[in-house]
Amino acid sequence: MYDWENSEIWTNKRDWNHHSSKSLILTFDDGPSSVLVPILDILKKHEVKAMFFWQSRLLHKHRPWKRVLDDGHMIGGHSIRHRDLTRLCYKEQLHDITSNKQYIEHLTGQQMKYFRPPYGQFNEDTLKVLKELDVIPFLWEVAGLDWEHKENPVHIVHNILNFAEAGSVILLHELKQTVKILDELITELKAEGYSFELPPL
């Protein structure tokens, strides 16, 4: 999905996971979706804070974005409509990321500090745009591959448990199959001694 040799550009996790030797960052892409509320309910039950990376086209003012902030979670950018940024020129990337940032900030009243590129695809223009906008790029280390396991969501749990380690950023999506396993996933990770935190604001 992206160049692992450059992963430290995107996830300087060691700068912020000092609170716990086994801390994780839980993230959800491609929302806000129809399953946002049940995801928030499960997170609240377990007292877990997470990051949500949202597309502008899905973020309508009547969707429960305010609860995300009220519950202590963080909202990041994920482009306007999930196009592969590497297929866009610099000016097109600048427009896309700037529009995403401005829309989120206008609606929520909070600064959008983090951005995750669609498909994890980026290039030098992406990095240039983010630097100009003072936005921190943010990818992941462990993907649950939830989009592949609609019929057998238990595999999502296995994927994450097998590869999670201290400081990992975990990638999930706002999908029905993710809701089905989220309670079990958090329970299992906590049983293994993991805690959850957010990067600095």
LINMO-V753269 format. One record per backbone hydrogen bond with DSSP energy under -0.5 kcal/mol. NH is the residue of the N-H (numbers start at 1). CO is the residue of the C=O. If there is no record, write none. Layout:
NH:CO, NH:CO
//
This chain:
4:2, 6:3, 7:4, 9:6, 10:6, 10:7, 11:7, 13:11, 15:12, 16:13, 17:13, 19:16, 20:17, 23:20, 24:195, 25:168, 26:24, 27:170, 28:51, 29:172, 30:53, 31:53, 36:33, 39:35, 40:36, 41:37, 42:38, 43:39, 44:40, 45:41, 46:42, 47:43, 47:44, 48:43, 51:26, 52:74, 53:28, 54:52, 54:76, 55:31, 56:79, 57:80, 58:55, 59:55, 59:56, 60:58, 63:60, 65:63, 66:63, 68:64, 69:65, 70:66, 71:67, 72:69, 73:68, 74:50, 76:52, 77:114, 78:54, 85:83, 87:84, 88:85, 93:89, 94:90, 95:91, 96:92, 97:93, 98:94, 99:95, 100:96, 101:97, 102:98, 103:99, 104:100, 105:101, 106:102, 107:103, 108:104, 109:105, 113:111, 115:136, 116:77, 120:117, 121:118, 127:123, 128:124, 129:125, 130:126, 131:127, 132:128, 133:129, 134:131, 135:130, 136:113, 137:135, 138:115, 141:169, 142:169, 143:141, 144:171, 148:145, 149:146, 155:152, 156:153, 157:153, 158:154, 159:155, 160:156, 161:157, 162:158, 163:159, 164:160, 167:23, 168:165, 170:25, 170:168, 171:142, 172:27, 172:170, 174:29, 175:173, 179:175, 180:176, 181:177, 181:178, 182:178, 183:179, 185:181, 186:182, 187:183, 188:184, 189:185, 190:186, 191:187, 192:188, 193:190, 194:189, 195:22, 197:24
//
